[in-house]
Structures are given as structure tokens and as C-alpha cells.
């Protein structure tokens, strides 16, 4: 088999699906998304009361979800209010549905 050093070019949707899948690769992140889906929004401190984890751990999971575009954060000093990014949430649902069909 001949190997190539050329980078593989993926379709934009494939890269987006991989980004979303990576963000969902931890059970706590899935639980956070389910919690946010049932709320309009919440603060980091609220999540610390729901999940038996340190605030720093919750913050790291929120950072991963935000970097993937699944949630958005709004600075309300000294707190950050998080909610699901509805546009990207719809895109993620569509991409996963297409992948599994």
C-alpha cells in the first residue's frame, strides 16, 4: 500500500460531526447538555450544585462544549451564564441523524 504525506481533505460536515462527537465523548458533558436542554440557561455555580464535581472540573467540561459550539456563554460578572447554542444544536442533531441513517 502506498502512503502519502498529503493531508486528507474532509468535507466540512465531516469535520463538524467529529468536533461535536469529541465534545460528547465524556458522560459528564452529555449530562450537562441534558441539564441545559431542560433549562433555559444556568450559571456554573448552578451546575456545581447539580453534579458532584469540583467547579474547576465543571468549568473544563463547559469549555470543551463551548469550543465545540454546542453551548454559548454570556458574561454576567462575576458569573458566566451558559445555554445551548440552538443553531449549532440543530446542526449537530442533523449531522448525527445523517450519520446513523
C-alpha positions as CSV (number, residue, x, y, z in Angstrom):
1,X,0.0,0.0,0.0
2,X,1.4,3.4,-1.0
3,X,1.3,6.0,1.7
4,X,1.0,9.7,1.1
5,X,2.2,12.7,3.1
6,X,-0.6,14.8,1.6
7,X,-3.3,15.8,4.1
8,X,-6.7,14.3,3.8
9,X,-9.3,16.8,2.8
10,X,-12.6,16.2,4.6
11,X,-16.0,17.7,3.9
12,X,-16.9,20.5,6.2
13,X,-19.8,18.4,7.6
14,X,-17.4,15.6,8.5
15,X,-15.2,17.9,10.5
16,X,-18.2,19.4,12.3
17,X,-19.6,16.0,13.1
18,X,-16.2,14.9,14.5
19,X,-16.0,18.1,16.6
20,X,-19.4,17.5,18.1
21,X,-18.7,13.8,18.7
22,X,-15.5,14.6,20.5
23,X,-17.3,17.1,22.8
24,X,-19.8,14.4,23.6
25,X,-17.1,11.9,24.4
26,X,-17.5,12.2,28.2
27,X,-20.6,11.2,30.1
28,X,-20.5,14.4,32.2
29,X,-20.7,16.6,29.1
30,X,-23.7,14.6,28.0
31,X,-25.3,15.1,31.4
32,X,-24.5,18.8,31.3
33,X,-26.2,19.2,27.9
34,X,-29.3,17.3,29.0
35,X,-29.5,19.6,32.1
36,X,-29.1,22.7,29.9
37,X,-31.7,21.4,27.5
38,X,-34.2,21.2,30.3
39,X,-33.4,24.7,31.5
40,X,-33.3,27.9,29.5
41,X,-29.8,28.8,30.9
42,X,-27.8,28.4,34.0
43,X,-24.6,29.5,35.8
44,X,-21.6,27.4,36.5
45,X,-22.4,27.5,40.2
46,X,-25.8,26.0,39.5
47,X,-24.2,23.1,37.7
48,X,-21.9,22.5,40.7
49,X,-25.0,22.1,42.8
50,X,-26.4,19.5,40.4
51,X,-23.3,17.5,39.7
52,X,-21.0,16.1,42.4
53,X,-17.8,17.6,40.8
54,X,-15.5,20.4,41.6
55,X,-16.2,23.8,40.0
56,X,-12.9,23.6,38.1
57,X,-14.0,20.2,36.6
58,X,-17.4,21.6,35.6
59,X,-15.6,24.6,34.0
60,X,-13.3,22.4,32.0
61,X,-16.3,20.4,30.6
62,X,-18.1,23.7,29.8
63,X,-15.0,24.9,28.0
64,X,-15.0,21.8,25.8
65,X,-18.7,22.1,25.0
66,X,-18.3,25.8,24.2
67,X,-15.2,25.2,22.0
68,X,-17.3,22.6,20.0
69,X,-20.0,25.2,19.6
70,X,-22.7,23.2,21.4
71,X,-23.2,25.8,24.2
72,X,-22.6,29.5,24.5
73,X,-21.6,31.6,27.5
74,X,-22.6,35.1,28.4
75,X,-20.5,37.0,30.9
76,X,-22.6,38.3,33.7
77,X,-19.8,39.4,36.1
78,X,-18.7,37.7,38.2
79,X,-20.5,34.7,36.7
80,X,-21.0,33.2,33.2
81,X,-24.4,32.2,32.1
82,X,-24.5,29.1,29.8
83,X,-27.1,27.9,27.5
84,X,-27.3,25.6,24.5
85,X,-26.4,27.2,21.2
86,X,-29.7,26.4,19.4
87,X,-28.3,26.9,15.9
88,X,-25.4,24.5,16.4
89,X,-27.6,22.1,18.4
90,X,-29.9,21.7,15.4
91,X,-26.8,21.2,13.1
92,X,-25.4,18.6,15.4
93,X,-28.7,16.7,15.6
94,X,-29.0,16.8,11.8
95,X,-25.4,15.6,11.2
96,X,-25.7,12.7,13.7
97,X,-29.1,11.7,12.2
98,X,-27.5,11.6,8.7
99,X,-24.5,9.7,10.0
100,X,-26.7,7.0,11.6
101,X,-29.1,6.7,8.7
